[in-house]
Amino acid sequence: MAPLALFDLDGTLVDRQTTVREALTALCRAHDFDTVTERWLRVELVDRANLDNFVRLRDVFGLVVPAEQLWREYVDLMAVAVTCRPEVLQGLARLRAAAWTIGIVTNGASDVQRAKLAATGLARLIDGVAVSGDLEVRKPDQRLYELAASRCGRSLIEGGWMIGDNPVGDVGGGHQAGLRTIWLRGRDWLDELAAPNHVVDDVTDAITILLNETE
């Protein structure tokens, strides 16, 4: 049976911070938001974003434009700004050619995350995706991993790998789900977590490890 690899999206396959920064710059310019409004948005959306952020924005600053319109514009701008490095896309294509089953398990709003997958070309390289917005649960909740495996036509009972940059959400959650894990350095490690199977500096290094597993 084809081995299963589940990947995190933000901070692993794509650079969320740069994408958010560019999308917010474009949004604020389009609506001529002042510096205070722009600063509020950048703080509010630093870790996550959904429609509620823009409902609060409208209430705090007395904006006329509907929150739903701002949210849709933000989603579209995220799709314009996001990129996935060619070497990452090529690595995933090599995994598919080596008969790996590839899934995405990511926290975030469903429409934003799926827009990013479509815009970068990642969508055509994966077998299934589970976004926290689908279930209103977030990693490390095992239900999100179970959904990702199911949408790939697989079961966690069969095992597999979880690759991501978040010590708790990706490594801790993956371990609890019965998966082997690869951690991308960057965030502070927590000593109480079970050690990952591998530690790398770039997701392409993780892909190389997976490819070596099937040689």
C-alpha positions as CSV (number, residue, x, y, z in Angstrom):
1,M,0.0,0.0,0.0
2,A,1.2,3.5,-0.8
3,P,2.8,5.2,2.2
4,L,0.9,8.3,3.6
5,A,2.6,11.7,4.1
6,L,0.6,14.5,5.7
7,F,2.0,18.0,5.4
8,D,1.3,21.2,7.3
9,L,0.6,24.2,5.0
10,D,1.6,27.5,6.6
11,G,5.3,27.7,7.6
12,T,5.9,24.4,5.9
13,L,4.9,24.4,2.3
14,V,4.2,28.1,2.0
15,D,5.3,31.3,3.8
16,R,2.2,32.6,5.5
17,Q,3.8,35.7,7.1
18,T,5.0,37.1,3.8
19,T,1.7,36.3,2.2
20,V,-0.4,38.0,5.0
21,R,1.9,41.1,4.9
22,E,1.5,41.5,1.2
23,A,-2.2,40.9,1.2
24,L,-2.9,43.3,4.0
25,T,-0.8,46.0,2.3
26,A,-2.9,45.7,-0.8
27,L,-6.2,45.6,1.1
28,C,-5.3,48.7,3.2
29,R,-4.2,50.6,0.1
30,A,-7.4,49.6,-1.8
31,H,-9.6,51.1,1.0
32,D,-7.2,53.9,2.0
33,F,-7.1,52.7,5.6
34,D,-5.1,54.9,7.9
35,T,-2.0,53.7,9.8
36,V,-4.0,52.9,13.0
37,T,-6.4,50.7,11.2
38,E,-3.7,49.0,9.3
39,R,-1.7,48.3,12.5
40,W,-4.8,46.9,14.1
41,L,-5.3,44.5,11.3
42,R,-1.7,43.3,11.3
43,V,-1.9,42.5,15.0
44,E,-5.3,40.9,14.7
45,L,-4.3,38.6,11.9
46,V,-0.9,37.7,13.0
47,D,-1.7,34.1,13.9
48,R,-5.0,33.4,12.2
49,A,-7.8,35.0,10.2
50,N,-11.5,34.6,9.6
51,L,-14.6,36.6,8.9
52,D,-15.0,37.6,12.6
53,N,-11.7,39.6,12.4
54,F,-13.3,41.8,9.8
55,V,-16.6,42.1,11.7
56,R,-14.6,43.4,14.6
57,L,-12.6,45.7,12.3
58,R,-15.8,47.2,11.0
59,D,-17.2,47.7,14.5
60,V,-14.1,49.2,16.0
61,F,-13.4,51.7,13.2
62,G,-17.0,52.3,12.1
63,L,-16.4,51.3,8.5
64,V,-19.2,51.4,6.0
65,V,-17.9,48.6,3.8
66,P,-19.5,45.2,4.7
67,A,-17.3,42.8,6.7
68,E,-18.1,40.0,4.2
69,Q,-16.8,42.1,1.3
70,L,-13.5,42.8,3.2
71,W,-13.2,39.1,4.0
72,R,-13.7,38.1,0.4
73,E,-11.2,40.7,-0.8
74,Y,-8.7,39.4,1.8
75,V,-9.1,35.8,0.6
76,D,-8.6,36.8,-3.0
77,L,-5.5,38.9,-2.1
78,M,-4.0,36.0,-0.2
79,A,-4.4,33.8,-3.3
80,V,-2.6,36.5,-5.3
81,A,0.2,36.9,-2.8
82,V,0.9,33.3,-1.9
83,T,3.7,31.4,-3.6
84,C,5.2,27.9,-3.2
85,R,8.8,27.4,-4.2
86,P,9.3,25.4,-7.4
87,E,11.6,23.0,-5.6
88,V,8.8,22.2,-3.1
89,L,6.3,21.5,-5.9
90,Q,8.9,19.4,-7.7
91,G,9.6,17.4,-4.5
92,L,5.9,16.7,-4.0
93,A,5.7,15.6,-7.7
94,R,8.5,13.2,-7.0
95,L,6.7,11.8,-4.0
96,R,3.6,11.2,-6.1
97,A,5.7,9.5,-8.8
98,A,7.1,7.2,-6.0
99,A,3.5,6.2,-5.2
100,W,3.2,8.2,-2.0
101,T,-0.3,9.4,-0.9
102,I,-0.1,13.1,0.0
103,G,-2.4,15.0,2.2
104,I,-2.6,18.4,3.8
105,V,-3.7,18.9,7.4
106,T,-3.8,22.6,8.3
107,N,-5.3,25.1,10.7
108,G,-7.1,28.0,9.2
109,A,-10.2,29.2,7.5
110,S,-11.3,26.8,4.8
111,D,-11.7,29.3,2.1
112,V,-8.4,31.0,2.7
113,Q,-6.4,27.7,2.8
114,R,-8.1,26.2,-0.2
115,A,-7.5,29.4,-2.2
116,K,-3.8,29.1,-1.4
117,L,-3.7,25.5,-2.4
118,A,-5.4,26.3,-5.7
119,A,-3.3,29.4,-6.4
120,T,0.1,27.7,-5.8
121,G,-0.6,24.5,-7.7
122,L,-0.4,22.4,-4.6
123,A,-4.0,21.3,-5.0
124,R,-3.2,19.2,-8.1
125,L,-0.4,17.4,-6.2
126,I,-2.3,16.2,-3.2
127,D,-4.9,13.5,-2.6
128,G,-6.9,15.1,0.2
129,V,-7.0,18.1,2.6
130,A,-8.4,18.7,6.0
131,V,-8.7,22.3,7.3
132,S,-9.5,23.2,10.8
133,G,-12.4,25.3,9.5
134,D,-14.0,22.2,8.2
135,L,-14.6,20.7,11.6
136,E,-14.1,23.8,13.9
137,V,-11.3,21.9,15.6
138,R,-7.6,22.7,15.4
139,K,-4.4,20.7,15.4
140,P,-3.3,18.9,17.6
141,D,-6.9,17.5,17.7
142,Q,-6.7,14.0,16.3
143,R,-10.0,14.4,14.5
144,L,-8.3,16.7,12.0
145,Y,-5.7,14.1,11.2
146,E,-8.4,11.4,10.9
147,L,-10.3,13.6,8.4
148,A,-7.1,14.2,6.4
149,A,-6.3,10.5,6.1
150,S,-9.9,9.7,5.2
151,R,-10.0,12.3,2.5
152,C,-6.9,10.7,1.1
153,G,-8.7,7.3,1.1
154,R,-6.6,6.1,4.0
155,S,-6.8,5.4,7.7
156,L,-4.4,6.5,10.5
157,I,-4.4,2.8,11.6
158,E,-2.1,2.2,8.6
159,G,0.4,4.7,9.9
160,G,2.3,7.3,7.9
161,W,4.2,10.6,8.4
162,M,3.4,14.1,9.6
163,I,5.6,17.0,8.4
164,G,5.4,20.5,9.8
165,D,7.0,23.4,11.7
166,N,4.7,23.6,14.8
167,P,6.1,21.5,17.7
168,V,2.7,21.1,19.4
169,G,0.3,21.1,16.4
170,D,2.4,19.1,13.9
171,V,4.9,17.0,15.9
172,G,2.9,16.5,19.1
173,G,-0.4,16.1,17.2
174,G,1.2,13.7,14.6
175,H,2.7,11.6,17.4
176,Q,-0.6,11.3,19.2
177,A,-2.2,10.3,15.9
178,G,0.2,7.4,15.6
179,L,2.3,9.0,12.8
180,R,6.1,9.3,12.5
181,T,7.1,13.0,12.4
182,I,9.5,15.4,10.8
183,W,9.9,18.8,12.4
184,L,11.1,21.9,10.5
185,R,13.2,24.0,12.8
186,G,12.1,27.6,13.4
187,R,9.8,27.7,16.4
188,D,10.9,27.1,20.0
189,W,10.9,23.4,20.9
190,L,9.0,22.2,24.0
191,D,10.9,19.8,26.1
192,E,7.8,17.9,27.2
193,L,7.0,16.8,23.7
194,A,8.1,13.4,22.3
195,A,11.1,13.9,20.0
196,P,10.4,13.9,16.3
197,N,11.8,11.1,14.1
198,H,13.8,13.7,12.1
199,V,14.6,17.4,12.3
200,V,15.3,19.4,9.2
201,D,15.8,23.0,8.1
202,D,13.6,22.9,5.0
203,V,10.6,20.9,3.8
204,T,12.6,19.7,0.8
205,D,14.9,17.9,3.2
206,A,11.9,16.2,4.7
207,I,10.8,15.1,1.2
208,T,14.2,13.6,0.6
209,I,13.9,11.6,3.8
210,L,10.5,10.3,2.7
211,L,11.8,9.4,-0.8
212,N,14.7,7.5,0.8
213,E,12.1,5.5,2.8
214,T,10.8,4.0,-0.5
215,E,14.1,3.3,-2.2
